[in-house]
């Protein structure tokens, strides 16, 4: 929501993120494919170079369809383990 986003921005909580892509500003929302392609374009990244993590399974499919790696966040430990495994698979080494 715009009011919440403004408050978060005023508190400096977005300062460590670049870019910050907010649905109310870019006018796309998950799971619309346009939000994923917008983010890829903004970051100048190819989908296969991106890991998309979300707690909502329905938001993962469009990212996967574009070629992104996806992880459903069910717990911190599981997400870290899944991400570590993906890094190991992609780079051929164990963390």
PyMOL commands that set and color helices and strands:
alter all, ss='L'
color gray80, all
select helices_A, chain A and resi 2-10+23-26+33-43+47-49+57-66+76-91
alter helices_A, ss='H'
color red, helices_A
select strands_A, chain A and resi 51-54+69-72
alter strands_A, ss='S'
color yellow, strands_A
deselect
rebuild
show_as cartoon
